[in-house]
Amino acid sequence: MRSSQIEMFLTAVEEGSIAGAARELGKSRTTVSAAISALEDNLGVQLLKRSGNSVALTDVGRMVHDDCERLLQAAYDVEAKCRQFESGIESA
């Protein structure tokens, strides 16, 4: 499970479609779709119901959505702390 896959999953949910997520993230629809499919394969569950141009959370997708938001925020925090450290700024 990669933070980029989680970001694409969350963005697809927020935008309501793979195409919307792709536009928001500056990626191709194929890239976003493949990343979400890889995340689902890794977890062994279907997170999104795909219908035409729209997506909706499955029951398990709804259950893990908030956890994914917290995971992504933690990943961003780790990256920020590492960038601060590399630039010589120690975090408290």
C-alpha positions in Angstrom: 0.0 0.0 0.0 1.5 3.3 -1.1 0.6 6.8 -0.1 0.1 7.7 -3.7 -2.5 5.0 -4.1 -4.3 6.2 -1.0 -4.2 9.8 -2.3 -5.7 8.7 -5.6 -8.4 6.7 -3.9 -9.4 9.6 -1.6 -9.3 12.0 -4.5 -11.6 9.8 -6.6 -14.1 9.6 -3.7 -13.9 13.4 -3.3 -14.3 14.1 -7.0 -16.8 11.4 -7.6 -15.0 9.9 -10.5 -11.7 8.6 -11.8 -11.6 11.3 -14.4 -12.1 14.0 -11.8 -9.4 12.6 -9.7 -7.0 12.4 -12.7 -7.7 16.1 -13.5 -7.2 17.2 -9.9 -4.0 15.2 -9.5 -2.6 16.0 -13.0 -2.4 12.3 -13.9 -4.0 10.2 -16.6 -7.2 8.3 -15.9 -5.3 5.1 -16.6 -2.7 5.9 -13.9 -5.4 6.7 -11.3 -7.5 3.7 -12.1 -4.5 1.3 -12.1 -3.3 2.7 -8.7 -6.7 2.3 -7.1 -7.0 -1.2 -8.6 -3.6 -2.1 -7.2 -4.6 -0.8 -3.8 -7.7 -2.9 -3.9 -5.7 -6.0 -4.9 -3.2 -5.4 -2.1 -6.0 -5.1 0.4 -8.1 -7.9 -1.1 -11.3 -5.9 -1.2 -13.2 -3.6 -3.5 -13.2 -0.1 -2.2 -15.1 1.6 -5.0 -18.2 0.8 -7.0 -17.5 1.9 -10.5 -20.6 2.9 -12.6 -20.1 4.7 -15.9 -18.1 7.8 -15.2 -18.8 7.9 -11.4 -17.5 6.0 -8.4 -19.0 5.4 -5.0 -17.7 3.8 -1.8 -18.4 0.2 -1.2 -19.3 -0.8 2.4 -15.7 -1.6 3.2 -14.6 1.5 1.4 -16.8 3.6 3.7 -15.4 1.7 6.7 -11.7 2.5 5.8 -12.1 5.9 4.3 -11.4 7.9 7.5 -8.4 5.6 8.3 -7.0 6.3 4.8 -7.3 10.0 5.4 -5.4 9.7 8.7 -2.8 7.5 7.0 -2.3 10.0 4.2 -2.0 12.9 6.6 0.6 10.9 8.6 2.6 10.2 5.4 2.5 13.9 4.6 3.7 14.8 8.1 6.6 12.3 7.9 7.7 13.7 4.5 7.5 17.3 5.9 9.6 16.4 8.9 12.2 14.7 6.7 12.4 17.7 4.4 12.8 20.0 7.5 15.6 17.8 8.8 17.4 17.8 5.4 17.2 21.5 5.3 18.7 21.8 8.8 15.4 22.7 10.6 14.9 20.4 13.6 11.2 19.9 14.4 10.0 19.9 18.0 
